[in-house]
Amino acid sequence: MLRPFSLLKMTLSLACAALLLADTSADAGRRRRRCCNEQPSCCDNSNQTVVSAEEGPAPAPEPVADAPYEEADAPPPAATEEPEAPAPDEAADAEQNNVPPEGFTALFNGEDLTGWKGLVGNPKSRAEMPPEELEAAQKAADDNMRQHWSVQDGMLVFDGDNAGGSLCTAKDYANFELMVDWKIKEAGDSGIYLRGSPQVQIWDTEHEPSFVNGADKGSGSLWNNQTHERFPKVKADKPVEEWNSFHIKMIGERVQVSLNGTLVFDDIMENYWERDKPIYATGQIELQNHGNTLYFRNVYVKELPEDASFE
């Protein structure tokens, strides 16, 4: 049987523990310590914390006497996500284009139409023109070219007007390597003329109305050939409105074409203008207008010696 004093002591201990568990005020810590000193039975002697099924809030720090309130005492702001990295500077990206690799010369400087001219006739018709007539025709072609070809953000851009004519190098080339990036829109059609003759084919390879002409086989072949191969070995085009890259090598009558790093063509180029003759020994390089919007950049050439080979 419990003595009255022991019963009173137990009752006080239980009451003390209940009050401490319910107390979450700033002075709770001090009262817990005072209770543990006065009534050790309401505390766990091993760690001097109130025995509870749930952990109570951590005691607030003792306030410093006469310490002024400072903004630093306020709770820190909630964490925020790191901002996304800015998109690459398109202007800076454009500056990295139109810089020729070692051994090559830039045909397009990325700024203007220097080194280019408008199209007059074809190699056969130009050769038959009197000098004065050719000069006048060239001036008119140049004026017309500048109305339809422009430079935008480091790109050669054709406006799609069929009256605009093709864009031609001011210089003729014999044996050479040519690099050029190109981009077309849906149903686009174009080409690269070599020595003034058609053409390394460019077109929308998913445009079904052009399948009858072989568009589904891919770009990069000498489409105007009749006797020799006229379609590519493989299709290596990227989708329309994405950049594609040609690496063309022409030595004598033979032409190799790589598209986006894949060899797609290797055969003889026939003379479209005079079928009974071999391809001309020299001529201009042309970016063909075919009545749709076109984009070109990174146009580089390397002239090769007369005795160059493909090996």
Stockholm file with secondary structure:
# STOCKHOLM 1.0

chainA/1-311         MLRPFSLLKMTLSLACAALLLADTSADAGRRRRRCCNEQPSCCDNSNQTVVSAEEGPAPAPEPVADAPYEEADAPPPAATEEPEAPAPDEAADAEQNNVPPEGFTALFNGEDLTGWKGLVGNPKSRAEMPPEELEAAQKAADDNMRQHWSVQDGMLVFDGDNAGGSLCTAKDYANFELMVDWKIKEAGDSGIYLRGSPQVQIWDTEHEPSFVNGADKGSGSLWNNQTHERFPKVKADKPVEEWNSFHIKMIGERVQVSLNGTLVFDDIMENYWERDKPIYATGQIELQNHGNTLYFRNVYVKELPEDASFE
#=GR chainA/1-311 SS CCCHHHHHHHHHHHHHHHHHHHCCSTTHHHHHHHHHHHCGGGEETTTTEECCSSCCCCCCCCCCTTCCCCGGGSCCCCCCCCCCCCCCCHHHHHHTSSCCCTTCEESCCSSSCTTEEECCSCHHHHHHSCHHHHHHHHHHHHHHHHHHEEEETTEEEEECCGGGCCEEEEEEESSEEEEEEEEECTTCEEEEEETTEEEEEEECTTCGGGGGGTGGGCSSSBTTCSSSCCSCSSCCCCCTTSCEEEEEEEETTEEEEEETTEEEEEEECBCSSCTTSBCCSSEEEEECCCSSEEEEEEEEEEECCTTCCCC
#=GC SS_cons         CCCHHHHHHHHHHHHHHHHHHHCCSTTHHHHHHHHHHHCGGGEETTTTEECCSSCCCCCCCCCCTTCCCCGGGSCCCCCCCCCCCCCCCHHHHHHTSSCCCTTCEESCCSSSCTTEEECCSCHHHHHHSCHHHHHHHHHHHHHHHHHHEEEETTEEEEECCGGGCCEEEEEEESSEEEEEEEEECTTCEEEEEETTEEEEEEECTTCGGGGGGTGGGCSSSBTTCSSSCCSCSSCCCCCTTSCEEEEEEEETTEEEEEETTEEEEEEECBCSSCTTSBCCSSEEEEECCCSSEEEEEEEEEEECCTTCCCC
//
